[in-house]
Amino acid sequence: MNLLPLPALDGGRLVFLIIEAIRRKRVDPELEAKVHFAGLMLLMLLMVVVMFNDIKRIFM
């Protein structure tokens, strides 16, 4: 599950390594950090939505 190609997971890092291997040039670390941060925020948002739906099902 951790190898899914999503930013902020190990699979996201593997995607960047593959891109670097194809381009033979390093991806800008600042851009990579921004992509990982955005992915992490989307994962956190997904967790909040899932938790909200679980709580709503329990009480409604």
BAFI-3210 file (N, C-alpha, C; in Angstrom, 3 decimals, decimal comma, padded with zeros to 6 digits):
// residues 60
n [1|2|3|4|5|6|7|8|9|10|11|12|13|14|15|16|17|18|19|20|21|22|23|24|25|26|27|28|29|30|31|32|33|34|35|36|37|38|39|40|41|42|43|44|45|46|47|48|49|50|51|52|53|54|55|56|57|58|59|60]
n.u [000,831|001,991|003,598|002,127|001,812|001,716|002,253|004,139|004,165|006,124|006,012|005,592|008,064|009,544|008,504|009,588|012,287|012,311|011,597|013,850|015,768|014,985|015,156|017,751|018,596|018,492|015,528|014,238|014,810|013,179|010,781|010,061|009,659|007,443|005,515|005,353|004,417|001,907|000,677|000,666|-001,069|-003,432|-003,829|-004,262|-006,619|-008,314|-008,344|-009,692|-012,202|-013,071|-013,113|-015,080|-017,320|-017,505|-018,094|-020,498|-022,116|-022,231|-023,693|-026,021]
n.v [-001,194|001,191|001,675|002,855|005,107|007,823|011,179|011,916|009,363|006,324|005,323|007,601|008,811|006,928|007,375|009,885|009,160|007,498|009,339|010,996|009,165|008,720|011,302|011,846|013,817|015,728|016,283|019,397|020,038|021,728|021,860|019,177|018,919|020,588|019,195|016,823|017,881|018,899|016,485|015,210|016,902|016,440|013,738|013,967|015,469|013,596|011,681|013,124|013,484|010,815|010,107|011,901|010,923|008,364|009,025|010,358|008,236|006,689|008,225|008,965]
n.w [000,000|000,663|-001,482|-003,444|-006,157|-005,020|-004,027|-001,087|-000,149|-000,209|-002,782|-004,298|-004,097|-005,492|-008,046|-008,610|-008,665|-010,912|-012,891|-012,753|-013,618|-016,259|-017,391|-016,839|-015,192|-012,259|-010,396|-009,381|-006,026|-004,477|-005,922|-005,810|-003,061|-002,751|-004,227|-002,746|-000,338|-001,106|-001,810|000,676|002,078|000,640|001,259|004,010|003,971|002,774|004,833|006,827|005,627|005,410|008,126|009,032|007,627|008,794|011,464|011,077|010,195|012,482|014,334|012,981]
ca.u [000,000|002,888|004,260|001,253|002,525|001,156|003,232|004,217|004,376|007,346|005,774|005,802|009,523|009,974|008,141|010,601|013,527|012,141|011,668|015,251|016,508|014,631|015,671|019,179|018,784|017,799|014,354|014,489|014,355|012,101|009,573|009,732|009,116|006,094|004,630|005,140|003,587|000,541|000,172|000,405|-002,276|-004,568|-004,042|-004,860|-007,997|-009,036|-008,545|-010,724|-013,491|-013,427|-013,455|-016,369|-018,356|-017,648|-018,777|-021,876|-022,827|-022,429|-024,694|-027,229]
ca.v [000,000|002,342|001,879|003,525|006,279|009,061|011,990|011,757|007,949|005,817|005,186|008,931|008,991|006,074|008,056|010,912|008,489|007,046|010,546|011,396|008,196|008,941|012,608|011,911|015,120|015,753|017,142|020,467|019,601|022,585|021,399|017,863|019,147|021,147|018,116|015,926|018,590|018,916|015,120|014,960|017,636|015,727|012,531|014,395|015,831|012,342|011,075|013,896|013,164|009,451|010,137|012,579|009,988|007,332|009,601|010,627|006,960|006,193|009,004|009,265]
ca.w [000,000|000,760|-002,769|-004,396|-006,682|-004,509|-003,302|000,367|000,151|-000,831|-004,213|-004,876|-004,208|-006,595|-009,287|-008,848|-009,052|-012,296|-013,729|-012,792|-014,429|-017,662|-017,810|-016,492|-014,571|-010,974|-010,245|-008,416|-004,691|-003,995|-006,603|-005,245|-001,720|-002,900|-004,674|-001,599|000,636|-001,631|-001,681|002,091|002,449|000,059|002,062|005,280|003,668|002,588|006,152|007,526|004,995|005,803|009,550|009,143|007,186|009,815|012,630|010,658|010,153|013,848|015,061|012,198]
c.u [000,872|003,593|003,331|001,944|001,863|002,250|003,079|004,290|005,655|007,199|005,946|007,275|010,073|009,642|009,174|011,934|013,458|012,232|013,118|016,071|016,230|015,258|017,181|019,554|017,962|016,613|014,676|013,950|013,208|010,773|009,124|009,105|007,686|005,098|004,328|004,239|002,119|-000,091|-000,172|-000,870|-003,521|-004,870|-004,688|-006,328|-008,854|-009,313|-009,636|-012,099|-013,961|-013,851|-014,814|-017,505|-018,568|-018,419|-020,239|-022,687|-023,126|-023,614|-025,967|-027,829]
c.v [001,253|002,625|002,446|004,794|007,602|009,864|011,790|010,297|007,496|005,647|006,511|009,229|008,138|006,703|009,125|010,285|007,989|008,234|011,010|010,450|008,404|010,234|012,719|013,273|015,143|016,711|018,171|020,060|020,450|022,174|020,060|018,012|019,691|020,068|017,164|016,587|018,608|017,525|014,774|015,664|016,961|014,440|012,867|014,780|014,583|011,666|011,803|013,573|011,776|009,412|010,805|011,649|008,865|007,841|009,872|009,332|006,429|006,922|009,284|008,013]
c.w [000,000|-000,563|-003,840|-004,887|-006,301|-003,829|-001,805|000,785|-000,551|-002,336|-004,939|-005,049|-005,345|-007,943|-009,617|-009,256|-010,495|-013,258|-013,861|-013,655|-015,912|-018,176|-017,660|-015,911|-013,292|-011,007|-009,170|-007,045|-004,139|-004,626|-006,037|-003,861|-001,796|-003,319|-003,521|-000,549|000,178|-001,515|-000,244|002,533|001,863|000,821|003,407|005,081|003,476|003,925|006,933|006,952|005,412|007,272|009,758|008,731|008,191|011,013|012,294|010,633|011,543|014,511|014,260|011,644]
res [m|n|l|l|p|l|p|a|l|d|g|g|r|l|v|f|l|i|i|e|a|i|r|r|k|r|v|d|p|e|l|e|a|k|v|h|f|a|g|l|m|l|l|m|l|l|m|v|v|v|m|f|n|d|i|k|r|i|f|m]
***
